[in-house]
Amino acid sequence: MGFIFGRRSTGYFDVRKLDGTCISAGISYKKLHLLEKRRTYLTEIRKEEALPPPPEGRGLRA
């Protein structure tokens, strides 16, 4: 199962898995089959890593 990540004006789609793995970079709408309609929004929570502390003796104004 894949998700549509991009739609082109030519009628082709970019289909990927949720982790970003590309299933097809360009597939026609004629070859796609709708499995089910969306019932809710799909959200992703990403945690960003904190910046490492600056080297000793250096600050933002050094």
N, CA, C and O atoms as CSV, one atom per row, in Angstrom:
chain,resi,resn,atom,element,x,y,z
A,1,MET,N,N,0.851,-1.173,0.000
A,1,MET,CA,C,0.000,0.000,0.000
A,1,MET,C,C,0.897,1.235,0.000
A,1,MET,O,O,1.941,1.255,0.651
A,2,GLY,N,N,0.484,2.251,-0.727
A,2,GLY,CA,C,1.250,3.470,-0.820
A,2,GLY,C,C,0.366,4.690,-0.704
A,2,GLY,O,O,-0.861,4.593,-0.702
A,3,PHE,N,N,1.002,5.829,-0.608
A,3,PHE,CA,C,0.305,7.106,-0.473
A,3,PHE,C,C,0.769,8.039,-1.575
A,3,PHE,O,O,1.931,8.001,-1.979
A,4,ILE,N,N,-0.122,8.864,-2.056
A,4,ILE,CA,C,0.211,9.818,-3.103
A,4,ILE,C,C,0.911,11.018,-2.470
A,4,ILE,O,O,0.331,11.713,-1.636
A,5,PHE,N,N,2.158,11.257,-2.870
A,5,PHE,CA,C,2.936,12.361,-2.336
A,5,PHE,C,C,2.980,13.539,-3.281
A,5,PHE,O,O,3.235,14.666,-2.856
A,6,GLY,N,N,2.736,13.301,-4.549
A,6,GLY,CA,C,2.800,14.399,-5.502
A,6,GLY,C,C,1.933,14.113,-6.709
A,6,GLY,O,O,1.819,12.968,-7.147
A,7,ARG,N,N,1.330,15.146,-7.240
A,7,ARG,CA,C,0.494,15.011,-8.435
A,7,ARG,C,C,1.056,15.924,-9.505
A,7,ARG,O,O,1.387,17.080,-9.240
A,8,ARG,N,N,1.160,15.406,-10.698
A,8,ARG,CA,C,1.689,16.193,-11.803
A,8,ARG,C,C,0.573,16.627,-12.743
A,8,ARG,O,O,-0.489,16.005,-12.772
A,9,SER,N,N,0.801,17.672,-13.501
A,9,SER,CA,C,-0.215,18.174,-14.430
A,9,SER,C,C,-0.480,17.192,-15.566
A,9,SER,O,O,-1.491,17.308,-16.259
A,10,THR,N,N,0.410,16.234,-15.762
A,10,THR,CA,C,0.237,15.245,-16.823
A,10,THR,C,C,-0.718,14.130,-16.419
A,10,THR,O,O,-1.078,13.301,-17.254
A,11,GLY,N,N,-1.135,14.093,-15.158
A,11,GLY,CA,C,-2.017,13.029,-14.685
A,11,GLY,C,C,-1.271,11.898,-14.006
A,11,GLY,O,O,-1.874,10.890,-13.638
A,12,TYR,N,N,0.029,12.054,-13.835
A,12,TYR,CA,C,0.833,11.034,-13.163
A,12,TYR,C,C,1.053,11.428,-11.706
A,12,TYR,O,O,0.982,12.605,-11.353
A,13,PHE,N,N,1.323,10.420,-10.860
A,13,PHE,CA,C,1.469,10.625,-9.427
A,13,PHE,C,C,2.800,10.089,-8.942
A,13,PHE,O,O,3.390,9.202,-9.560
A,14,ASP,N,N,3.268,10.632,-7.832
A,14,ASP,CA,C,4.435,10.121,-7.120
A,14,ASP,C,C,3.894,9.338,-5.936
A,14,ASP,O,O,3.287,9.915,-5.034
A,15,VAL,N,N,4.111,8.028,-5.931
A,15,VAL,CA,C,3.562,7.149,-4.891
A,15,VAL,C,C,4.698,6.646,-4.021
A,15,VAL,O,O,5.693,6.119,-4.519
A,16,ARG,N,N,4.538,6.817,-2.693
A,16,ARG,CA,C,5.568,6.408,-1.734
A,16,ARG,C,C,4.950,5.716,-0.531
A,16,ARG,O,O,3.750,5.810,-0.275
A,17,LYS,N,N,5.819,5.013,0.202
A,17,LYS,CA,C,5.414,4.474,1.498
A,17,LYS,C,C,5.514,5.602,2.519
A,17,LYS,O,O,6.031,6.674,2.204
A,18,LEU,N,N,5.034,5.378,3.719
A,18,LEU,CA,C,5.072,6.421,4.736
A,18,LEU,C,C,6.479,6.815,5.149
A,18,LEU,O,O,6.707,7.956,5.553
A,19,ASP,N,N,7.419,5.900,5.057
A,19,ASP,CA,C,8.800,6.232,5.435
A,19,ASP,C,C,9.537,6.989,4.335
A,19,ASP,O,O,10.694,7.367,4.517
A,20,GLY,N,N,8.881,7.216,3.190
A,20,GLY,CA,C,9.474,7.981,2.106
A,20,GLY,C,C,10.056,7.136,0.990
A,20,GLY,O,O,10.531,7.675,-0.010
A,21,THR,N,N,10.027,5.811,1.145
A,21,THR,CA,C,10.533,4.924,0.111
A,21,THR,C,C,9.655,5.042,-1.125
A,21,THR,O,O,8.435,4.896,-1.048
A,22,CYS,N,N,10.279,5.305,-2.254
A,22,CYS,CA,C,9.535,5.520,-3.495
A,22,CYS,C,C,9.057,4.186,-4.066
A,22,CYS,O,O,9.856,3.274,-4.282
A,23,ILE,N,N,7.759,4.079,-4.306
A,23,ILE,CA,C,7.189,2.906,-4.958
A,23,ILE,C,C,7.188,3.144,-6.468
A,23,ILE,O,O,7.593,2.277,-7.243
A,24,SER,N,N,6.734,4.317,-6.870
A,24,SER,CA,C,6.725,4.679,-8.279
A,24,SER,C,C,6.877,6.192,-8.401
A,24,SER,O,O,6.129,6.946,-7.777
A,25,ALA,N,N,7.836,6.634,-9.197
A,25,ALA,CA,C,8.071,8.071,-9.362
A,25,ALA,C,C,7.060,8.688,-10.315
A,25,ALA,O,O,6.843,9.899,-10.282
A,26,GLY,N,N,6.441,7.877,-11.160
A,26,GLY,CA,C,5.451,8.394,-12.090
A,26,GLY,C,C,4.523,7.286,-12.544
A,26,GLY,O,O,4.889,6.474,-13.393
A,27,ILE,N,N,3.335,7.248,-11.991
A,27,ILE,CA,C,2.369,6.221,-12.363
A,27,ILE,C,C,1.075,6.910,-12.753
A,27,ILE,O,O,0.669,7.890,-12.127
A,28,SER,N,N,0.437,6.402,-13.775
A,28,SER,CA,C,-0.784,6.998,-14.296
A,28,SER,C,C,-1.959,6.717,-13.365
A,28,SER,O,O,-2.003,5.687,-12.691
A,29,TYR,N,N,-2.901,7.640,-13.338
A,29,TYR,CA,C,-4.099,7.445,-12.523
A,29,TYR,C,C,-4.907,6.245,-13.018
A,29,TYR,O,O,-5.697,5.676,-12.264
A,30,LYS,N,N,-4.712,5.861,-14.276
A,30,LYS,CA,C,-5.450,4.735,-14.847
A,30,LYS,C,C,-5.005,3.402,-14.240
A,30,LYS,O,O,-5.751,2.424,-14.269
A,31,LYS,N,N,-3.792,3.367,-13.693
A,31,LYS,CA,C,-3.258,2.129,-13.120
A,31,LYS,C,C,-3.410,2.064,-11.599
A,31,LYS,O,O,-2.998,1.083,-10.980
A,32,LEU,N,N,-3.993,3.093,-10.998
A,32,LEU,CA,C,-4.185,3.120,-9.547
A,32,LEU,C,C,-5.584,2.635,-9.186
A,32,LEU,O,O,-6.549,2.867,-9.913
A,33,HIS,N,N,-5.667,1.961,-8.050
A,33,HIS,CA,C,-6.954,1.514,-7.532
A,33,HIS,C,C,-7.110,2.071,-6.128
A,33,HIS,O,O,-6.227,1.895,-5.289
A,34,LEU,N,N,-8.216,2.736,-5.865
A,34,LEU,CA,C,-8.475,3.290,-4.545
A,34,LEU,C,C,-8.883,2.162,-3.609
A,34,LEU,O,O,-9.864,1.461,-3.858
A,35,LEU,N,N,-8.125,1.991,-2.532
A,35,LEU,CA,C,-8.443,0.949,-1.556
A,35,LEU,C,C,-9.454,1.455,-0.534
A,35,LEU,O,O,-10.410,0.757,-0.198
A,36,GLU,N,N,-9.239,2.660,-0.049
A,36,GLU,CA,C,-10.195,3.274,0.871
A,36,GLU,C,C,-9.961,4.767,0.912
A,36,GLU,O,O,-8.845,5.239,0.695
A,37,LYS,N,N,-11.012,5.502,1.188
A,37,LYS,CA,C,-10.894,6.954,1.289
A,37,LYS,C,C,-10.360,7.329,2.653
A,37,LYS,O,O,-10.478,6.569,3.615
A,38,ARG,N,N,-9.776,8.500,2.724
A,38,ARG,CA,C,-9.230,8.964,3.992
A,38,ARG,C,C,-10.374,9.347,4.925
A,38,ARG,O,O,-11.365,9.944,4.506
A,39,ARG,N,N,-10.218,8.995,6.186
A,39,ARG,CA,C,-11.222,9.353,7.201
A,39,ARG,C,C,-10.702,10.435,8.130
A,39,ARG,O,O,-11.484,11.187,8.712
A,40,THR,N,N,-9.393,10.517,8.271
A,40,THR,CA,C,-8.772,11.510,9.140
A,40,THR,C,C,-7.519,12.037,8.454
A,40,THR,O,O,-7.134,11.554,7.390
A,41,TYR,N,N,-6.895,13.021,9.065
A,41,TYR,CA,C,-5.628,13.527,8.558
A,41,TYR,C,C,-4.499,12.664,9.074
A,41,TYR,O,O,-4.557,12.164,10.197
A,42,LEU,N,N,-3.486,12.488,8.274
A,42,LEU,CA,C,-2.308,11.743,8.657
A,42,LEU,C,C,-1.264,12.736,9.149
A,42,LEU,O,O,-0.850,13.619,8.397
A,43,THR,N,N,-0.837,12.607,10.390
A,43,THR,CA,C,0.138,13.538,10.959
A,43,THR,C,C,1.383,12.786,11.387
A,43,THR,O,O,1.345,11.587,11.664
A,44,GLU,N,N,2.478,13.511,11.436
A,44,GLU,CA,C,3.748,12.937,11.854
A,44,GLU,C,C,4.401,13.893,12.844
A,44,GLU,O,O,4.441,15.102,12.615
A,45,ILE,N,N,4.907,13.353,13.931
A,45,ILE,CA,C,5.596,14.150,14.932
A,45,ILE,C,C,7.086,13.837,14.813
A,45,ILE,O,O,7.506,12.687,14.943
A,46,ARG,N,N,7.863,14.866,14.567
A,46,ARG,CA,C,9.306,14.693,14.443
A,46,ARG,C,C,9.990,15.396,15.597
A,46,ARG,O,O,9.644,16.528,15.935
A,47,LYS,N,N,10.954,14.732,16.200
A,47,LYS,CA,C,11.736,15.326,17.273
A,47,LYS,C,C,13.076,15.749,16.701
A,47,LYS,O,O,13.784,14.949,16.089
A,48,GLU,N,N,13.417,17.009,16.904
A,48,GLU,CA,C,14.690,17.519,16.425
A,48,GLU,C,C,15.732,17.362,17.519
A,48,GLU,O,O,15.445,17.527,18.705
A,49,GLU,N,N,16.929,17.045,17.102
A,49,GLU,CA,C,18.014,16.902,18.069
A,49,GLU,C,C,18.484,18.282,18.495
A,49,GLU,O,O,18.512,19.220,17.697
A,50,ALA,N,N,18.851,18.390,19.756
A,50,ALA,CA,C,19.355,19.659,20.283
A,50,ALA,C,C,20.745,19.928,19.727
A,50,ALA,O,O,21.490,18.998,19.417
A,51,LEU,N,N,21.087,21.198,19.602
A,51,LEU,CA,C,22.421,21.559,19.147
A,51,LEU,C,C,23.444,21.216,20.225
A,51,LEU,O,O,23.156,21.351,21.415
A,52,PRO,N,N,24.632,20.776,19.824
A,52,PRO,CA,C,25.662,20.480,20.826
A,52,PRO,C,C,26.132,21.775,21.474
A,52,PRO,O,O,26.043,22.838,20.860
A,53,PRO,N,N,26.628,21.704,22.699
A,53,PRO,CA,C,27.111,22.925,23.359
A,53,PRO,C,C,28.308,23.499,22.611
A,53,PRO,O,O,29.074,22.746,22.009
A,54,PRO,N,N,28.484,24.831,22.637
A,54,PRO,CA,C,29.632,25.431,21.947
A,54,PRO,C,C,30.934,25.012,22.615
A,54,PRO,O,O,30.939,24.644,23.790
A,55,PRO,N,N,32.048,25.065,21.869
A,55,PRO,CA,C,33.346,24.700,22.462
A,55,PRO,C,C,33.674,25.602,23.647
A,55,PRO,O,O,33.168,26.721,23.738
A,56,GLU,N,N,34.506,25.124,24.540
A,56,GLU,CA,C,34.869,25.845,25.751
A,56,GLU,C,C,35.460,27.206,25.415
A,56,GLU,O,O,36.330,27.310,24.550
A,57,GLY,N,N,34.999,28.240,26.087
A,57,GLY,CA,C,35.518,29.588,25.897
A,57,GLY,C,C,34.873,30.337,24.738
A,57,GLY,O,O,35.241,31.482,24.473
A,58,ARG,N,N,33.946,29.738,24.060
A,58,ARG,CA,C,33.279,30.396,22.941
A,58,ARG,C,C,31.797,30.503,23.243
A,58,ARG,O,O,31.155,29.546,23.679
A,59,GLY,N,N,31.290,31.658,23.007
A,59,GLY,CA,C,29.862,31.875,23.161
A,59,GLY,C,C,29.287,32.399,21.864
A,59,GLY,O,O,29.911,32.296,20.808
A,60,LEU,N,N,28.143,32.937,21.946
A,60,LEU,CA,C,27.508,33.469,20.738
A,60,LEU,C,C,28.198,34.736,20.257
A,60,LEU,O,O,28.169,35.028,19.061
A,61,ARG,N,N,28.822,35.500,21.160
A,61,ARG,CA,C,29.451,36.767,20.793
A,61,ARG,C,C,30.959,36.663,20.679
A,61,ARG,O,O,31.632,37.688,20.566
A,62,ALA,N,N,31.504,35.473,20.705
A,62,ALA,CA,C,32.971,35.317,20.651
A,62,ALA,C,C,33.507,35.499,19.257
A,62,ALA,O,O,34.715,35.400,19.042
